[in-house]
Amino acid sequence: MEKKDQHNINRKIRSKEVRLVGDNVEMDIYPTPKALEMADEMGLDLVEISPNAEPPVCKIMDYKKFVYEQKKREKAIKAKASKVTVKEIRFGPNTDDHDYDFKKKHAIKFLEEGSKLKAYVFFKGRSIIYKDQGQILLLRLAQDLEEYGKVEQMPKLEGKRMIMFLAPKKTK
């Protein structure tokens, strides 16, 4: 689905006069037909940059080249933006040391890969009475993972889950 031109160009400009800006042009207010004639002489397009101004601001340029450059810039920005993945690790309030160590190794691997980590303690049934044990467990995990990541959100009880977020440390 191709979207319409974001700018009015050449004959689509409806105002009687325009403020002309740009290279190789004397900046001034011109009648639209005169501005179009100037653009034709240069073999370029008259592009409406700011349609809400009084009078609208137009620029003489190669519109296809302008759109191409704009798309190229947007693509570069999109490529630089990193996709954040969130990995989850689930504990019970009475997780024993062996299970804890096993899950801690996975947490280290996730943080080294650059993923965010969501560690949570899930309280089943009446185990909610051990919420202080759950908090101690998450804080212990945060302390053990200090060199791999930093705590983004301290342990917080949400319903039957106590959740903590860790973000990887930048390695550069």
Number of C-alpha atoms within 10 A of each C-alpha: 3 4 5 7 8 9 15 17 19 22 12 11 20 14 12 11 19 25 20 25 16 11 10 8 13 9 12 10 16 15 13 21 15 12 23 20 14 16 20 14 10 12 11 17 23 25 24 23 18 15 17 9 10 11 16 19 19 27 24 26 17 15 17 11 10 11 13 10 12 12 12 12 12 10 11 11 10 11 10 8 8 7 10 10 12 15 16 15 15 15 20 19 24 14 15 10 9 9 11 15 13 10 17 17 11 14 25 17 13 22 21 16 11 19 20 23 24 18 23 25 25 21 20 11 8 7 14 17 11 13 18 12 16 27 21 13 21 24 16 12 19 22 13 13 19 14 11 20 25 19 18 14 12 15 22 14 16 9 10 15 21 24 22 22 22 25 20 22 16 10 7 3
